[in-house]
Amino acid sequence: MFELSLMCPEDRIEAVSDALDALDALSVSVEDADAQTDAEQALFGEPGMPPPKDGWQRSRVVSLFATEAVAREAQQLLAVQDFFTGCQVLGLARVPDQDWVRLTQSQFAPVDITADFWIVPTWHELPAQALRSIRLDPGLAFGTGTHPTTRMCLRWIARHGVTSAGAGNPLGRVLDYGCGSGILAIGAAKFGATDIDAVDIDPAAVESTVQNAQANGVLVHAGLPDQAHGLYQTVLANILATPLKVLAPLLCAHVAPGGHLVLAGILERQAQELKEAYAPWIRLEVADTEDGWILMTAAR
């Protein structure tokens, strides 16, 4: 396999990417050429919504080809196109053979949520300081503990759940809406919750939650959204701002008197629109922030 790397200004990215696809590229990715420097630019978008931009002012466009001959032909054909003006070839190189399983595993190290609460892949030893842990491997469903939104939700659970024997069940009955891998539901179980519903519109996520709960030795009732019923002391939803706004009346209807609503998947700039969307039912406030993302909570 061979990798062709190009430098492109923002207004050329779409045309170059389309051309690479037509020239039999196996994959095309666009990266910020200034990443990890003072000139790095943050771009945030949401699934189902148009991207804020096609790329960065200086974008590195990387394409993979099955053979060197196909890659060189693509390079030569691009060079004579009008839309390639302002672009340059950075290099063409063979991609070394990899043990992709080991490489993937090396990218997922144990994640500390608090000093003594960790998310640990099954191929790693538990850290000595991990008094509580969730064993979780990356899969098709969202939620491995590495994303700021997941970490903030788990920190909230750790602060509000059982921290000592005989402390009861402060989280009460729990609903994890849009459960993905089930990581929040499992986290709630680790901190004392015993009646937990985890729901998702994706059957693969439901199956993932069932398997992950079993692997962690906890009981979670996983199913499609119509499984959620009645009132819950704790309602968790780590999705994205747009669906969270649509779900406002439904989620609020599940929050018991004296209960808590915990929302994530929200960018800092989206705080006010979420407050307005939930205002008819509950008063949201920003409870945590990390890397441009926020956690919003409310008590009924």
C-alpha positions as CSV (number, residue, x, y, z in Angstrom):
1,M,0.0,0.0,0.0
2,F,1.2,3.5,-0.8
3,E,0.4,6.9,0.7
4,L,0.3,10.1,-1.4
5,S,0.4,13.3,0.7
6,L,-0.6,16.7,-0.6
7,M,-0.8,20.2,0.8
8,C,-3.9,22.1,-0.2
9,P,-5.5,25.4,0.6
10,E,-9.1,25.2,2.0
11,D,-10.8,26.2,-1.3
12,R,-9.2,23.2,-3.2
13,I,-9.9,20.4,-0.8
14,E,-13.3,19.3,-2.1
15,A,-12.1,19.1,-5.7
16,V,-8.9,17.4,-4.9
17,S,-10.6,14.8,-2.6
18,D,-13.2,14.1,-5.3
19,A,-10.5,13.6,-7.9
20,L,-8.5,11.2,-5.6
21,D,-11.6,9.2,-5.1
22,A,-12.2,9.0,-8.9
23,L,-8.6,7.9,-9.3
24,D,-9.1,4.8,-7.2
25,A,-7.8,6.0,-3.9
26,L,-8.7,3.5,-1.2
27,S,-9.2,6.3,1.3
28,V,-8.8,10.0,1.6
29,S,-8.3,12.0,4.8
30,V,-7.9,15.7,5.5
31,E,-5.8,16.9,8.4
32,D,-4.8,20.3,9.8
33,A,-1.3,20.8,8.5
34,D,-0.7,23.1,11.5
35,A,-1.9,20.6,14.1
36,Q,0.1,20.7,17.4
37,T,1.4,24.3,16.6
38,D,0.2,27.7,17.6
39,A,-1.5,28.0,14.2
40,E,-3.8,25.0,14.8
41,Q,-7.5,25.6,14.1
42,A,-10.3,23.9,15.9
43,L,-13.2,22.7,13.7
44,F,-16.3,21.2,15.3
45,G,-19.3,19.7,13.5
46,E,-22.2,17.4,14.1
47,P,-23.4,14.2,12.3
48,G,-26.2,15.0,9.8
49,M,-25.2,18.7,9.7
50,P,-23.1,20.4,7.0
51,P,-19.4,20.7,8.1
52,P,-18.5,24.2,9.1
53,K,-15.7,24.2,6.5
54,D,-14.3,21.7,4.0
55,G,-10.9,21.8,5.8
56,W,-8.3,24.1,7.2
57,Q,-6.4,27.1,5.6
58,R,-3.5,24.7,5.2
59,S,-4.7,21.1,4.9
60,R,-2.8,17.9,4.5
61,V,-4.7,15.6,2.2
62,V,-3.6,12.0,2.6
63,S,-4.7,9.2,0.2
64,L,-3.9,5.5,0.2
65,F,-3.5,3.5,-3.0
66,A,-3.1,-0.3,-3.6
67,T,0.0,0.0,-5.7
68,E,2.8,2.5,-6.4
69,A,1.9,2.6,-10.1
70,V,-1.7,3.7,-9.3
71,A,-0.5,6.3,-6.8
72,R,2.1,7.8,-9.3
73,E,-0.5,7.9,-12.0
74,A,-2.9,9.8,-9.7
75,Q,-0.1,12.2,-8.8
76,Q,0.7,12.9,-12.4
77,L,-2.9,13.4,-13.4
78,L,-3.6,15.8,-10.5
79,A,-0.6,17.9,-11.4
80,V,-2.0,19.0,-14.7
81,Q,-5.5,19.9,-13.5
82,D,-6.5,23.6,-13.1
83,F,-8.0,23.0,-9.6
84,F,-4.6,21.7,-8.4
85,T,-3.2,25.3,-8.6
86,G,-1.9,26.3,-5.2
87,C,-1.5,22.6,-4.1
88,Q,1.7,20.7,-3.8
89,V,2.9,17.1,-3.5
90,L,4.5,16.5,-0.1
91,G,5.5,12.9,-0.9
92,L,4.7,9.4,-2.0
93,A,5.8,6.6,0.3
94,R,5.2,2.9,1.0
95,V,3.0,2.2,4.1
96,P,4.9,-0.4,6.1
97,D,3.1,-3.6,7.0
98,Q,1.6,-3.3,10.5
99,D,0.2,-5.6,13.1
100,W,-3.0,-3.6,13.1
101,V,-4.4,-5.4,16.2
102,R,-1.4,-4.4,18.2
103,L,-1.4,-0.9,16.7
104,T,-5.1,-0.4,17.6
105,Q,-4.6,-1.7,21.1
106,S,-1.6,0.6,21.7
107,Q,-3.9,3.6,21.0
108,F,-6.2,2.7,23.9
109,A,-4.5,3.0,27.3
110,P,-6.2,3.0,30.6
111,V,-8.1,6.3,31.2
112,D,-8.4,7.8,34.7
113,I,-11.8,9.4,35.4
114,T,-10.9,10.2,39.0
115,A,-7.8,9.2,41.0
116,D,-9.3,5.8,41.8
117,F,-11.9,5.3,39.0
118,W,-10.5,4.0,35.7
119,I,-11.6,2.8,32.3
120,V,-9.3,-0.1,31.3
121,P,-9.2,-2.2,28.1
122,T,-9.2,-5.9,28.7
123,W,-5.6,-6.3,27.4
124,H,-4.2,-4.0,30.1
125,E,-3.5,-4.7,33.7
126,L,-5.6,-2.7,36.2
127,P,-3.6,0.3,37.6
128,A,-2.9,-0.2,41.3
129,Q,-4.8,2.9,42.2
130,A,-8.0,1.7,40.4
131,L,-10.4,1.0,43.3
132,R,-13.2,1.0,40.8
133,S,-12.9,0.2,37.1
134,I,-14.8,-0.5,33.9
135,R,-13.3,-3.0,31.6
136,L,-14.1,-1.8,28.1
137,D,-12.7,-2.4,24.6
138,P,-13.3,-0.1,21.6
139,G,-16.1,-1.3,19.4
140,L,-18.8,-0.2,17.0
141,A,-20.8,1.7,19.6
142,F,-19.7,5.1,21.0
143,G,-18.2,5.4,24.4
144,T,-14.7,4.2,25.5
145,G,-14.0,6.8,28.1
146,T,-11.5,8.8,25.9
147,H,-13.9,11.5,24.8
148,P,-14.4,14.6,27.0
149,T,-18.2,14.2,27.0
150,T,-18.0,10.6,28.3
151,R,-15.4,11.6,30.9
152,M,-17.5,14.5,32.2
153,C,-20.5,12.2,32.6
154,L,-18.5,9.6,34.5
155,R,-17.0,12.2,36.7
156,W,-20.5,13.4,37.6
157,I,-21.5,9.8,38.4
158,A,-18.4,9.3,40.6
159,R,-19.2,12.5,42.5
160,H,-22.9,11.7,43.1
161,G,-22.8,7.9,43.4
162,V,-21.9,5.6,46.3
163,T,-18.4,6.2,47.6
164,S,-18.5,4.0,50.7
165,A,-20.2,0.9,52.0
166,G,-23.6,1.5,53.5
167,A,-24.1,4.8,51.7
168,G,-27.3,3.7,50.1
169,N,-28.1,4.4,46.4
170,P,-27.8,8.2,45.8
171,L,-28.3,7.7,42.0
172,G,-31.6,5.9,42.5
173,R,-33.3,4.5,39.4
174,V,-31.1,5.4,36.4
175,L,-31.9,6.0,32.7
176,D,-29.0,6.1,30.2
177,Y,-30.7,7.5,27.0
178,G,-28.5,6.9,23.9
179,C,-26.4,4.4,25.7
180,G,-23.9,3.5,22.9
181,S,-21.4,1.1,24.5
182,G,-23.3,1.3,27.8
183,I,-20.4,2.9,29.6
184,L,-22.5,5.4,31.6
185,A,-25.0,2.8,32.7
186,I,-22.1,0.5,33.7
187,G,-20.5,3.5,35.5
188,A,-23.7,4.1,37.4
189,A,-23.8,0.4,38.4
190,K,-20.2,0.6,39.7
191,F,-21.3,3.5,41.9
192,G,-24.3,1.8,43.5
193,A,-27.2,2.0,41.1
194,T,-29.2,-1.2,40.9
195,D,-32.2,-0.4,38.7
196,I,-30.7,0.8,35.4
197,D,-32.4,1.2,31.9
198,A,-30.0,1.8,29.0
199,V,-31.7,2.6,25.6
200,D,-30.5,3.4,22.1
201,I,-32.1,3.6,18.6
202,D,-29.2,1.4,17.3
203,P,-29.7,-2.4,17.9
204,A,-25.9,-2.8,17.7
205,A,-25.5,-0.4,20.6
206,V,-28.0,-2.3,22.6
207,E,-26.1,-5.6,22.0
208,S,-22.8,-3.9,22.8
209,T,-24.3,-2.6,26.1
210,V,-25.5,-6.1,27.0
211,Q,-22.1,-7.6,26.4
212,N,-20.2,-4.9,28.2
213,A,-22.4,-5.1,31.2
214,Q,-22.0,-8.8,31.4
215,A,-18.2,-8.5,31.1
216,N,-18.2,-6.1,34.0
217,G,-20.5,-8.2,36.2
218,V,-23.3,-5.7,36.5
219,L,-27.0,-5.8,35.7
220,V,-28.3,-3.3,33.0
221,H,-31.6,-3.5,31.3
222,A,-30.8,-2.6,27.7
223,G,-33.2,-2.1,24.9
224,L,-34.7,0.3,22.3
225,P,-36.0,3.7,23.4
226,D,-39.6,2.4,24.1
227,Q,-38.2,0.4,27.0
228,A,-37.7,3.7,29.0
229,H,-40.8,4.1,31.2
230,G,-41.8,6.0,34.3
231,L,-39.6,8.3,36.5
232,Y,-35.9,8.1,37.2
233,Q,-33.8,9.7,39.9
234,T,-31.0,10.1,37.4
235,V,-31.4,10.6,33.6
236,L,-28.2,10.6,31.6
237,A,-28.0,11.5,27.9
238,N,-24.6,11.9,26.1
239,I,-25.7,12.5,22.5
240,L,-25.4,15.8,20.6
241,A,-27.0,19.2,20.9
242,T,-29.5,18.9,18.1
243,P,-31.1,15.6,19.2
244,L,-30.9,16.7,22.8
245,K,-33.1,19.8,21.9
246,V,-35.6,17.5,20.1
247,L,-35.7,15.2,23.1
248,A,-36.2,17.9,25.7
249,P,-39.8,17.1,26.6
250,L,-39.3,13.4,26.6
251,L,-36.2,13.5,28.8
252,C,-37.6,16.0,31.3
253,A,-40.8,13.8,31.6
254,H,-38.6,11.0,32.9
255,V,-36.9,13.0,35.7
256,A,-38.5,12.3,39.1
257,P,-39.1,15.0,41.6
258,G,-35.8,15.6,43.3
259,G,-34.0,13.9,40.5
260,H,-31.2,14.9,38.2
261,L,-30.9,15.5,34.4
262,V,-27.3,15.2,33.1
263,L,-26.7,16.1,29.4
264,A,-23.5,16.0,27.3
265,G,-22.4,16.1,23.7
266,I,-22.7,19.9,23.8
267,L,-20.2,22.4,22.6
268,E,-19.5,25.5,24.8
269,R,-21.1,27.8,22.2
270,Q,-24.3,25.7,22.3
271,A,-25.0,26.3,26.0
272,Q,-27.6,29.1,25.6
273,E,-29.6,27.3,23.0
274,L,-29.8,24.2,25.2
275,K,-30.9,26.3,28.2
276,E,-33.7,27.8,26.0
277,A,-34.8,24.5,24.7
278,Y,-35.2,23.0,28.2
279,A,-36.5,26.2,29.9
280,P,-40.2,25.2,29.8
281,W,-39.5,22.1,31.9
282,I,-36.2,22.5,33.8
283,R,-33.3,25.0,34.5
284,L,-30.1,23.8,32.9
285,E,-26.7,25.0,34.1
286,V,-23.1,24.3,33.0
287,A,-21.6,21.9,35.5
288,D,-18.3,20.9,33.9
289,T,-16.2,21.8,30.8
290,E,-13.3,20.1,29.0
291,D,-11.7,20.8,25.6
292,G,-14.5,22.9,24.3
293,W,-17.3,20.5,25.4
294,I,-19.6,21.1,28.4
295,L,-21.7,19.1,30.8
296,M,-25.1,20.6,31.6
297,T,-27.2,19.4,34.6
298,A,-30.4,20.3,36.3
299,A,-32.2,19.2,39.5
300,R,-36.0,18.9,39.6
